[in-house]
Amino acid sequence: MIIFLAFLYLLSGIVYFYSHKSGYSLLRFMLKQKNINFYLSIEIIFLIFSSYIVFTTQPLNWIIAMLMFLHAVGIVWVIGNPKNFYTLAQESIELDSDLMENAVVLTFIGYAGLTTFSGIVY
């Protein structure tokens, strides 16, 4: 299951990268307030898979638990204060769109690496 989660993170990073390079930005699509359900669906998928790993493996996989916590915080933030979340997201994209797109791609690839590393360690 850890390999599947790592693959899911890697696939997400590749999709964000490809969509940005092809002229259509999946990140911009997801960070529009009218697409809140799509964004939450993606976050919930990652939360479910990471939760499954955390709660079914012994000893506790701290790396996956940290990623699970980050996804949970993202969900709570979007549901609890969507105006603040989307204002910050739009300001970040307007400031430097290419930097934001590349940061998201590198984040997902980093998550894939951390997940794979946690599978090796645990």
C-alpha positions in Angstrom: 0.0 0.0 0.0 3.0 2.3 0.7 4.2 1.8 -2.9 0.7 2.6 -4.2 0.6 5.8 -2.2 4.0 6.8 -3.5 2.9 6.1 -7.0 -0.2 8.2 -6.5 1.9 11.1 -5.3 4.3 10.7 -8.2 1.4 10.4 -10.7 -0.1 13.6 -9.3 3.2 15.5 -9.6 3.5 14.3 -13.3 -0.1 15.3 -14.0 0.5 18.8 -12.6 3.7 19.1 -14.5 2.3 18.0 -17.8 -0.8 20.2 -17.4 1.3 23.2 -16.8 3.7 22.5 -19.7 0.8 21.9 -22.1 -0.7 25.3 -21.4 -3.6 24.1 -19.1 -3.0 24.5 -15.4 -4.6 21.9 -13.3 -3.4 23.9 -10.2 -5.3 27.0 -11.3 -8.4 24.9 -12.0 -8.2 23.3 -8.6 -7.6 26.6 -6.8 -10.8 28.2 -8.1 -13.4 28.5 -5.4 -16.1 27.0 -7.6 -14.1 23.8 -7.8 -13.9 23.2 -4.1 -15.4 19.8 -4.4 -12.7 18.6 -6.8 -10.0 19.9 -4.5 -11.5 18.3 -1.4 -12.0 15.0 -3.3 -8.3 14.8 -4.1 -7.3 15.7 -0.6 -9.7 13.1 0.9 -8.3 10.4 -1.4 -4.8 11.1 -0.1 -6.1 11.3 3.5 -7.9 7.9 3.2 -4.8 6.1 1.8 -2.4 7.6 4.2 -4.8 6.9 7.1 -5.1 3.3 6.1 -1.3 2.9 6.1 -0.9 4.7 9.5 -3.6 2.7 11.3 -2.8 -0.7 9.9 1.0 -0.8 10.2 3.1 -1.5 13.2 5.3 0.3 14.3 3.8 3.7 13.6 5.0 5.1 10.3 5.8 8.7 11.4 6.5 9.9 7.9 3.1 8.8 6.5 1.5 10.1 9.7 3.0 13.5 9.1 1.7 13.5 5.5 -1.7 12.3 6.7 -1.7 15.3 9.2 -0.9 17.7 6.4 -3.8 16.5 4.3 -6.1 16.7 7.3 -5.0 20.3 8.0 -5.6 21.2 4.3 -9.1 19.8 4.4 -10.0 21.5 7.7 -8.6 24.8 6.4 -10.6 24.7 3.2 -13.8 23.7 5.0 -13.3 26.0 8.0 -12.1 29.2 6.2 -12.5 28.9 2.5 -12.3 32.6 1.8 -8.9 32.9 3.5 -7.6 29.7 1.7 -8.6 30.9 -1.7 -7.4 34.5 -1.2 -4.0 33.2 -0.2 -3.9 30.7 -3.1 -4.9 33.4 -5.7 -2.3 35.8 -4.3 0.4 33.1 -4.5 -0.5 32.3 -8.1 -0.6 35.9 -9.2 2.7 36.6 -7.6 4.7 34.0 -9.6 2.7 31.4 -11.4 5.6 29.3 -12.7 7.2 29.2 -9.3 4.0 28.0 -7.7 3.4 25.4 -10.4 7.0 24.1 -10.0 6.7 24.1 -6.2 3.6 22.0 -6.3 5.2 19.5 -8.7 8.3 19.3 -6.5 6.2 18.9 -3.4 4.3 15.9 -4.8 7.5 14.3 -6.0 9.1 14.9 -2.6 6.0 13.3 -0.9 6.5 10.3 -3.2 10.2 10.1 -2.2 9.3 10.4 1.5 6.6 7.7 1.2 9.0 5.3 -0.6 11.7 6.0 2.0 9.2 5.3 4.8 8.4 1.9 3.2 12.1 1.0 3.2 12.7 2.2 6.8 9.6 0.6 8.2 
